[in-house]
Amino acid sequence: MRRHGDLLREAARIRCPVLALHGDHDPHPPAGVREPLARTLADFRFVLLERCGHRPWRERQAREEFDRLLEAEIG
């Protein structure tokens, strides 16, 4: 979806707040996620999780922080 622009076209339809939780060891560069979404979404926040890859809910180092942020967001 990213390669063909479909992701941003679909993201432009989102009207609710969006929080992106992204690992600093994720193979997708943070700027390549944060910047396009920040330009596309009206209410967008980005948090970079330290010592974290692509699946923070499964990773020992970032799981607690991911859970805390997610719980606070949907509280």
PyMOL commands that set and color helices and strands:
alter all, ss='L'
color gray80, all
select helices_A, chain A and resi 6-11+30-40+56-58+63-74
alter helices_A, ss='H'
color red, helices_A
select strands_A, chain A and resi 18-23+44-49
alter strands_A, ss='S'
color yellow, strands_A
deselect
rebuild
show_as cartoon
